[in-house]
Amino acid sequence: MTDTAFPSRSYSDDVAVIQRDGQTVLLVGTAHISRESADLVELIIEQERPDTVCIELDEKRYAALSKPQHWENLDLKQIIKNKQLSTLMVNLVLASYQKKLGGKLGVQPGTELLTAAKTAERHGIPMELCDRDVRITLRRAWKATSFWKKGYLVAALISSLFDETELTEEKLAELRQKDVLSELMDEVGKAMPAAKAALIDERDIFMAEKIKAAAGKRVVAVVGAGHMAGITRAMQEDNSGRMEEISSIPPVGKIWHVLGWSIPAAIVLSIAVIAWQQGLGEAGANVLFWVLATGLPAAAGAIMALSHPATILAAFVAAPFTTLSPVIGVGHVCAFVQVMVQPPVVKEFDTVAADIGTLRGWCRNRLLRVFLAFLLPGFGASLGTFLGGWKIFTSLFS
């Protein structure tokens, strides 16, 4: 690599030059659904020929972008066993939103990131994926968000499915301006500061440290425009000591472990006390009420999810037991059974990002019906738990 000046030319305000410890970084801020951003990324890499190209992707998101047929290798049963179905669902919601906006502009989401990877490969330039694993990001954001804010977050995700925002390249250009993005980040921070810390701030630090560790003195880093200010700031700081912390999922607190087992234990103990004080007949009546109170709403949820009859039966049978265990939920059981009896076909994986935005799509797409089989029986069983628990506790003192 020659020692010519880096960068060799001036670029737009979408590019920041950061110099530290003998390393020069061209930080390119992009919109993930902009053809203009893709063209800018290709131009810079072609012109500058850096030592390394860093990209705002993790391994899973890169595989999803670079391998159009990655769905064929997706093992839904393993995802359900590993309790990662909710993460997959959130990813699909976000992908659907970006794809819908990108479709209006004729640009696929993440085009500029894939362009960066392909341009680097074409010129034999090493590439580094510098973003944090999306599963860690989502789980840290969810864990850090309060109960009421979780509802706000879920509502925002659901509303995004039916958003009809009209975007043009001119509006995208406005979005990329630093003052607009700073204002946007401030608003997110006010509404959900804990979620912003995990979704934005921690990733800024993570990507900055990865960029600093990139080989060579001339680096081009391609990131979303919303991360530019944070990464620029973090590049001047030493956050290496935080990398282990922000790269892991915080363990569940002991109090939640205790609460998770205390309610089932209280219900079982209450039935035992009823049997001792009021007789086996009364205890049996309460057990039957528990079975019906949890099983029927769960089965009703499976019916509303348009599930297979085997899934409906599984919901009814599993709910009375899973509601007494924090280890596994009835939703996981139902989703697993639904995948076994009505597995989604490849075509449905390909169309899921579009189907997720319509009621008809949720009804016809088998993958989305797996998600419904995961969500609705669990919601029904939760309602039944409160009803059944109330009945048992009141019987205890009657």
N, C-alpha and C positions, 0 to 999 in steps of 0.2 A: 504494500500500500504506500503510495507516495505521500509526501508531507505537505501537499498543497493545502491552502487555507480551507477551513471547514467551519461553517458552510461556504460553498464557493460562490453563492449568490444570495440575494435577499428574497424572502418569501413573504406571504401575506401574514396578517395578524394571527392566523391559525397556527403559526409555527413559532415556538419559543426556543431560544438558544440558551442552554444552561452549561456553565463551565465550572468544574470543580476537580481538584486534585489531578490535573493533567488530562481529564476526560471532558470531551465536548459532546453534549447531547442535543440533538434536534428533536424537540418534543412537538409532535404533530397532533393537534386537536381536531377530531373529526366528528361528524354526525353519522350514526351507524346506518342511515338509510339514504345517503347522499352520493350521487354519481360524481359530483364535484369533489367530494372528499377522496373518493377512490382515485380520481385522476391526479389529485395533488400528491397523494401518497406515492403513486407510481413515478411521478415526475421527480420527487425528491430522492427516492432510492436510486433511480436511473442516473440522476445528475451527481449525487454525492458519493455513491458507492462506499457506504460506511463499513466499518469492521464488523458490526453486528446490527441486526434489526430486532427490536423488541416490540412485541404485540400484546395488546390488552385482551388476551385470551388465556384460558386454562386448557388442559389437555382435552377435557370432555367437550368443551365448546368448540375447540379447534377441530376435533373429529367430526362434530356435527356439521360444521361448515364445509370441511374439505372432503367429506365422504357422503355424498347424497344418499347412498343406500345404507347408512349406518343403522337405520331402523331394523334392518334384517337381522342384525346381530344383537338386538336388544332383548334381553331375557327378562320379561315382565315378572315371571314367577320369582326370580332371584331378587328383583327390585322390591317386590312385596315382602319377601322373607327378611330382607335387610331394612324394612320399614323406610324405604326411600320413595314411596309412591307420591307422597305429598310434595316432595322436592321436585319430582318429575312434573307434577301437575303445575306448580308455580312456573317452572321453566317454560312449559308449553303456553301458559297464559301470556308470559312476557314475549315469547317468540311470536305468538299470534298477533299481539298488538303491534310489534315492529313490522311483521310481515304485511299487515293490513295497511300501515302507513307507507311502507316501501312499495307496495303494489300500486298505490296511487301515483308513484313517481317512476314506476318501471325499474326499481332497484331492489334487489334482495337485501334483507338485513345482514349487516356484517360484510358487505361487499368490499369495503375499503380495507378491512382486516385481512380478508382472504387475498386481496390484491397485493397487500404488503408481503404476505407469505410467499405468494407465487413469484413476485418480482425478485425477492431475495433469493429464492431457489434458482431462478433463471440465471442469476449472475453469480451463483456460488457463494452467496453471503450467508454466514451462520445466522440462524433465527432463534430467538428466545421467547417462550411464552411466559409473560411476566405477571399474569393476573392470578389471584388466589382461586383455589377450587371453589366453584360456584356453590357446591353443597355446603361447604364450611361457611361461606358468606351468608347464605339463606338461613342456616340454622343459628348462626350467631345473631343475625338480625331478629329472628323470631324469638329467641331466648331473651334478648335484651329488651324486647318490647313488652310493655305492661299489658294486662288483660284487656283493658278497654281500648288501648291503642291497637292491639291485635285485631279487634273488630273493625277498626278504622282502616287498617292495612288490608284486610280481606275485602272490605267494601270497595276500596280503591282498585284492587285487582279485578274484582267482578265488573265494576263500572268500565274499566279499560277495555273489556271484551266488546262492549257495545258503543264505544266512543266513535264518533263520526268526524273527528278532526280533519280538516282539509289542510294539507301541507303542500307548499311549493318550494322550489329551490331557493326562492327569495326569502321565504320564512325560515328555512333551514339556515340560511346565511345569517339571519338575525339571531337565531337561536345560538349560533356558535360564538357570538360576541361575548366577551368576558364579563361585561357588566350585567347582561341579562342572565347569564348562567350563575353568577355570584348571587344575584337576587333570588333565583330559583332555589339554589342550595340553602340560602338563608331561610326561605319559607319552609322547605322540607325539615330543616333543623328545628324550627320552632314547633312544627306540628308533631314530629316524631324524632326527637334528638337521639334516642338510643338506636333506632333503626338507621338513621343517617350515619351514625358512628360506624356501624358494621358495613353498611352498603357503600359508603363513600369514603369516610375518613381513614378507616383501617386499610381499605384497598389502596388508597393514595400512598400510604406508608409502605405497604407490601410491594407495590409496583415500583416505587422509588428505590427501595433497597435492591430489588431485582435488576433494575436498570443500572444502578451503580456497580453491581457485581458483574455486569455484562463484559465480555472480553473485548479488548481493544480500546483505543482512545477516541474513536469516532463512532458514535451510536445514533441511530435514528429510532425513536420510540413512538409508536402509533397508538394513541389512546383516545377515548371519548373526550369531547371538549369539556364536559363537566368535571373531568379529573385534572385538567391542566393546572389550575391554580394550586390545588392541594399537592400535586406531585412536585411542582416547582418549589413550593415551600419545603416539602419533605426532603427534597434532594440536598438541601443545605443543612439538614439535621442528621444526627446519628441515631437512627432508630433500630439498629441491628439487634439490640437487646430485647426488642418487643416482638421480633419475628416468631419466636416459638409460641408466645402467647396468642398472637392474632392468627396463627396458622392451625389452631386447634379449636375443637368444639368444647365450650365450658361444660364441665360435668354437672349433672343434675344435683341440686343441693339436697342435703340430708333431710331437710324439712319436707321436701316434696316426696322423697322416698317414704318417709313416715306417713304423710298424708295419703299417699297412693295406696298403702296397705291398711291404714287405720279404718277407712270407711268399709271396705269388704269385711275386715275383722269384726267391726262393730255389728254388721248385719248378721254374720254367722253366729256371733256370740249372743245376739239378741234372740235369734231363733232357738238357740240352745237353752236360754233362760226361759223362753216361752214354753218349751217342751217340759222343762223341770217344774215350772210353776203352774201351767195351765193344761198340761197334758200333750201327748203326741198328736192328738187330733187337731188341736189348735195350731200346733207347730206345723203340721202338714198342710193346713189351710193357708198358712202364711207362705210356706215354700211354694205352693201352687200359685198363689197370687204373685209371688216374685217371678216365677217362670212366665206367667202370662203378661205381667206388667212390662217385662223387659223383652220377651220374645216377640209378642205381637207388634209393638211399635217398630222393632227392628225388621220384622218381616214386611211390615207396611212400607218401610223405607226402601227395602229391596224391590217391592212391587212398583213403587214410584220411580225407581231407577230403571225400570223395564228389564229387570234381571231375569235370568233363566230360572225355571222352577226349582232347580237344584240349589241355586243361590238363595232363593227365598226360604227354602227349607233350612239351609245352613244358617241363615240369619236367625230363624226362630230357635233352632237347637243351640247355637253357640252363644247367643246373647246372655242367657241366664248365668253362664259360666264366665264369659269374658268380662262381664261387668263386675265380677268379683276378683279380677286380676288386673293389675296395672301393666303386666308384661305384654299382653296382646289384646287388641281390640277386635270387636266383631267386624269392623270394617276391613281389617286385614284378612280375616277368614273369608268374608264374602267376596272380596276382590280376587283372592286366590282361586276360589271355586269358580267365579265367573270367567277367569282367564282359562281355566281348565276346560269348561264346557262350551264356551263361546270365544275362542281366542281371536283377537283382532288379526286381520290380514294386512299384508304389506301396503296395499292401496290405502287403507284407513290410516296408517301411520303417515303416509305422504300427504293426506288431506286434513289431518287433525288440526293444523294451525288455522285453516280456514273454517272447518266445522265448529271449532270451539266458540266462534263468535255468533252462532245462530242456534235457536232452540231446535230447529230441525236437525242440525248437525249433531247435537247432543243425543238426539233420539236414534239416529241412524248409524253413528260411528261406534263401533264396538269398543274401541279404546276409551272413548269418553264415557261409555256405559260402565266400564270397569271403574273409572273414577267415581261415578255416581254410586256404584255398588259399594265403594269404599266410604263415601261420605254419608249417604242418607241412612243406611242401617245403623251406623254409629250414632247419628243424631237421634234416631228413634230410641235406641237403647239407652242413651243418656237421659232422655225424658222419662223412660221407664224406670231408670235407677232412682230418680228422685221420687217418683210415685210409689214404687215398691218399698223403698227405704222408709218413706213417711208412714206407709201402712204398717210395716213391721214395728217401727219404733212406737207408734201409737198403741199397737196391740200389746206391746211390752208393759205399758203403764195402765192398761184398761182393767 
